[in-house]
Amino acid sequence: MYEVEVKVRADHDAVRERLDGLDARHVATVVQEDTYFDAPHREFADTDEALRLREEHRETGDGESDTVTEQVVTYKGPLVEAESKTRREVETAVADADAAHGVFEALGFDPAATVRKEREYYELDGYTVTLDTVDGLGEFVEVEIEAAEEGVEEAREGAYAVLRDLGLDPADQIRTSYLGLCLDDAGK
């Protein structure tokens, strides 16, 4: 499966208004802390790959517990096209983030950076629209969907249509990951 994603900088207040007007469904609000690792056998920055350990904190509002925490390990392959942030993605849940971190370090994978973001998820026309507030970077909107390899182009065009419905321009797309943006910002 491929994650087809289009990301732009955008003011969240204006986008929330458009989402409301389009009857988008609010799905969840979460806080994510992503720790990215460098590989001992190749340079992920050169190969455009990523290995990430994500801790996600989701408010439940069920009266029993305030927050549910989930941990997920994700491999992201290199971008597969120039028109969007489409890439192969392999993901699995882990029971213990500290143990997974220890496994990576024991194998020579060193923590490279941590990216923290607050995310509001919406569903619109089969796409996930995410309003991201990224520490140190600001506000972004992502539109994404999963697709098989033969459906990537159609999924991308659909994501562009959703962006336009939100009053955003696909030509403003940012193909750099949040990690890349944070590292670029740190290097300034």
JOHU-V752429 format. One record per run of one state. SS is the DSSP state (h for helix, s for strand, l for the rest). FROM is the first residue (numbers start at 1). TO is the last residue. Records with the same first field share a line. If there is no record, write none. Layout:
BEGIN
SS: FROM-TO ; FROM-TO
END
This chain:
BEGIN
l: 1-1 ; 10-11 ; 22-24 ; 39-43 ; 48-49 ; 60-66 ; 80-86 ; 95-96 ; 107-109 ; 125-126 ; 135-137 ; 148-148 ; 166-169 ; 173-177 ; 187-188
s: 2-9 ; 25-38 ; 50-59 ; 67-79 ; 87-94 ; 110-124 ; 127-134 ; 138-147
h: 12-21 ; 44-47 ; 97-106 ; 149-165 ; 170-172 ; 178-186
END
